[in-house]
Amino acid sequence: MEKPSITAIILAGGKSTRMNGNDKGLLLLHQKPLYQHVIDCIKPHVDAIMVNCNRHTEQYQIAGYPVFSDDLAGFCGPLSGIYSGLLRSKTDWNLFISCDTPFLPDDLIDRLAVYTANNSAIYPYDGQHHHPTILLIHKKNTPQLQAYLEQGGRKLMLFLEQISAKSVDFSDKAVCFSNINTQQELNMFNHKEDE
Ligand SMILES: Nc1nc2c(ncn2[C@@H]2O[C@H](COP(=O)(O)OP(=O)(O)OP(=O)(O)O)[C@@H](O)[C@H]2O)c(=O)[nH]1
């Protein structure tokens, strides 16, 4: 089956508590903001890009893509960004990606898209951990997500179970799903790449 048109939406709307509140997506890994690393990884493979953030909008606009914040007030978690993104995107299929995963594999989208014929939500599994904040999801899930959020649901994995999302094995590329949550992790990766 031919790969569908896909909008990539970078999720950068969190509180970054473990980063002492410093907006994770804007922190520099090798002189480049983390969210820009994610954009550069996926840009060749998607049809449109948007950025979801709840602070520092002007700085996220520098990349040149549409930027929007959550429709739900307060920090309600990644599902809030996913819901707001699904309402705005113009394609049926949308790839949400956490801004803190800068080493994504080149074949991420191709390998997830294989399953679009029979599934409406697809995410990677690295052999040890699920990565639901890297989620290829069809717009038709929007009403169910709205209902889930209206009932107070906030847990991403629980929602994905409800819609029978499919996990795809990337254990051959587990290292590509490393994410950066703390200043120590950021320092470690910056130092590593300098060696
Ligand atoms: N739009 C939106 N995205 C969120 C929200 N909370 C977390 N995210 C995103 O979800 C992904 C995973 O988030 P976490 O690392 O668990 O949370 P975080 O707030 O970024 O960081 P911590 O506070 O340190 O846990 C990241 O891409 C976040 O930007 C939110 O309230 N709204």
The ligand as an SDF file (V2000), in Angstrom:
LIG
                    3D

 32 34  0  0  0  0  0  0  0  0999 V2000
    0.8200   19.7170   24.4000 N   0  0  0  0  0  0  0  0  0  0  0  0
    1.2580   19.1700   25.5320 C   0  0  0  0  0  0  0  0  0  0  0  0
    2.3070   18.3510   25.4800 N   0  0  0  0  0  0  0  0  0  0  0  0
    2.7420   17.8200   26.6520 C   0  0  0  0  0  0  0  0  0  0  0  0
    2.1360   18.1210   27.8790 C   0  0  0  0  0  0  0  0  0  0  0  0
    2.7920   17.4420   28.8580 N   0  0  0  0  0  0  0  0  0  0  0  0
    3.7830   16.7540   28.2380 C   0  0  0  0  0  0  0  0  0  0  0  0
    3.7480   16.9860   26.9080 N   0  0  0  0  0  0  0  0  0  0  0  0
    4.6490   16.4730   25.8790 C   0  0  0  0  0  0  0  0  0  0  0  0
    4.6750   15.0590   25.9700 O   0  0  0  0  0  0  0  0  0  0  0  0
    5.9870   14.5710   25.7520 C   0  0  0  0  0  0  0  0  0  0  0  0
    6.4420   13.7360   26.9230 C   0  0  0  0  0  0  0  0  0  0  0  0
    6.4000   14.5750   28.0350 O   0  0  0  0  0  0  0  0  0  0  0  0
    7.1380   14.2900   29.3990 P   0  0  0  0  0  0  0  0  0  0  0  0
    8.6030   14.2280   29.2060 O   0  0  0  0  0  0  0  0  0  0  0  0
    6.4940   13.1270   30.0570 O   0  0  0  0  0  0  0  0  0  0  0  0
    6.7020   15.5940   30.2140 O   0  0  0  0  0  0  0  0  0  0  0  0
    7.3520   17.0100   30.2100 P   0  0  0  0  0  0  0  0  0  0  0  0
    6.3690   17.9280   30.8200 O   0  0  0  0  0  0  0  0  0  0  0  0
    7.8880   17.3840   28.8770 O   0  0  0  0  0  0  0  0  0  0  0  0
    8.6020   16.8380   31.1850 O   0  0  0  0  0  0  0  0  0  0  0  0
    8.5780   16.5010   32.7680 P   0  0  0  0  0  0  0  0  0  0  0  0
    7.7700   17.5690   33.4230 O   0  0  0  0  0  0  0  0  0  0  0  0
   10.0110   16.5300   33.1560 O   0  0  0  0  0  0  0  0  0  0  0  0
    7.9480   15.1350   32.8950 O   0  0  0  0  0  0  0  0  0  0  0  0
    6.8590   15.7970   25.5140 C   0  0  0  0  0  0  0  0  0  0  0  0
    6.9580   15.9560   24.1200 O   0  0  0  0  0  0  0  0  0  0  0  0
    6.0700   16.9290   26.1250 C   0  0  0  0  0  0  0  0  0  0  0  0
    6.3080   18.1720   25.4830 O   0  0  0  0  0  0  0  0  0  0  0  0
    1.0130   19.0240   27.8830 C   0  0  0  0  0  0  0  0  0  0  0  0
    0.4090   19.3450   28.9180 O   0  0  0  0  0  0  0  0  0  0  0  0
    0.6130   19.5070   26.6700 N   0  0  0  0  0  0  0  0  0  0  0  0
  1  2  1  0
  2  3  2  0
  2 32  1  0
  3  4  1  0
  4  5  2  0
  4  8  1  0
  5  6  1  0
  5 30  1  0
  6  7  2  0
  7  8  1  0
  8  9  1  0
  9 10  1  0
  9 28  1  0
 10 11  1  0
 11 12  1  0
 11 26  1  0
 12 13  1  0
 13 14  1  0
 14 15  2  0
 14 16  1  0
 14 17  1  0
 17 18  1  0
 18 19  2  0
 18 20  1  0
 18 21  1  0
 21 22  1  0
 22 23  2  0
 22 24  1  0
 22 25  1  0
 26 27  1  0
 26 28  1  0
 28 29  1  0
 30 31  2  0
 30 32  1  0
M  END
$$$$
